Amino acid sequence: MLEKVLDHKAIPVLGVPMNVNVINGLISPDEIARRRKIVAKADWSMRMEGLGKQTGEYDDLSELWITGQISKAELDARTAKMVTDYIRARGH
């Protein structure tokens, strides 16, 4: 599901702020680049803490946020659910 466009601004249907520029219904390339840097930095921090590389499932979820298909709140909620499910599956 893509953002609706009105005067080149995102309507927060999926939680993308009104001040994020959109192009053809998507967030701007600059915003995408900024989000990619955030995710890369978080991945680097995880590896440096000895927690290993992110899973493919998390990478897919991150890509949804990077491209503006889900909000940060939705990313956080889905990430928390993934962690909870992972812990429960291991009986802890």
Secondary structure, 3 states (H helix, E strand, C coil): CCCCEECCEECCCCCCCCCCEEECCEECHHHHHHHHHHHHHHHHHHHHCCCCCCCHHHHHHHHHHHCCCCCHHHHHHHHHHHHHHHHHHCCC
